[in-house]
Amino acid sequence: MRANRTRAAVAGQFPISRLYVQVEAGRPSGAQSRLLVATAGIRKGVGFRYLDVEWQFKQSSAILLTMLFRSLVVMLAFAGSLFAQTNPDWTQPFPPHRVIGNVYYVGSKGPASYLITTSQGHILINSGLKSSVPLIRESIEKLGFRFSDVKILLISHAHWDHCAGSALVKELTGAKYMVMDADVAEIEAGGKGNFQYGNSPDSLYKPAKVDRVLHDGDEVKLGDVVLVAHLTPGHTKGCTTWTMKALEGGKTYNVVVVGSPNVNPGYKLVSNALYPQIAQDYELMFRTLKSLPCDVFLGAHGNYYGMEDKSARMKKGAPNPFIDPEGYKSYVTEREQAFREELRKQSEPQP
């Protein structure tokens, strides 16, 4: 008996536990084959996602290989439907907290949402999943604010974990929805048309009408607050990094909310027919991020900037741990290195 093993990279957001296929070929007299397929399960955490397939066989034959190929195709389709399922951290509540000045965290343990308070109402960055909206509302109210006072809704980018709840937020608050131009079509189509996930039913969401189309460098103003929209494409075509200034202790700090610098597993950086300029857009994104002055480093997911650890270290009278300019530089540098390594691998001639 000999064993063969293969790992097939599959586009997506989450790790999947291994699926095993065992095929046993009988003697010619029996001419029978048995196919055993273990079910797939989603492993916790955000990171690389892959499918491991391991098979063993006693006798190789054309029929056996055909069966194996067909079974792998079926499993890949099955696993693809699982990949867009929700990571537990995405719906796990996290204690709302003040970050700095008038900036508050109101998201889950996974995807981040931020409340920017003003004298004329509030701005919400990222609506999360549809099921996240009650959590966000509860977090806002725990902080002593009213959910109904949200006047403007913004997002980091047009992936369902950051915008699937937008239609409901608009319905409940009447907030004006403002989105970067290159992501507008996807938002209004409920995720259809996304170069990576547009054909995945589990990645789609309720369409929402965009009230203002944003362009690189546009300002969003409410009360005495001004946010600037920076186009940082690649992760999505309209991925947006937000900047603003926050006051604390008589000082002004530059706040940066990173859209996403990540190259998701399965992203094609070379010869991508649906996004031909994707590599060039990532290059633009990193140039932009490196040009931004940053004192307070935030992002579309809390784990970008060590949200859990920093919030635990937030104590009255102690230095604010969210003031972390070196952490921002290190994060951007590490993510750029990861991008360049992936681009190098995909640019190598294939055997």
Secondary structure, 3 states (H helix, E strand, C coil): CEEEEEEEECCCCCCECCEEEEEEECCCCCCCEEEEECCCCECCCCCCCEEEEEEEECCCCHHHHHHHHHHHHHHHHHHHHHHCCCCHHHHCECCCEEEECCEEECCECCECCEEEEECCEEEEECCCCHHHHHHHHHHHHHCCCCHHHEEEEECCCCCHHHHCCHHHHHHHHCCEEEEEHHHHHHHHCCCCCCCCCCCCHHHCCCCCCCCEEECCCCEEEECCEEEEEEECCCCCCCCEEEEEEEEECCEEEEEEEECCCCCCCCCCCCCCCCCCCHHHHHHHHHHHHHHCCCCEEEECEHHHCCHHHHHHCCCCCCCCCCECHHHHHHHHHHHHHHHHHHHHHHHCCCC
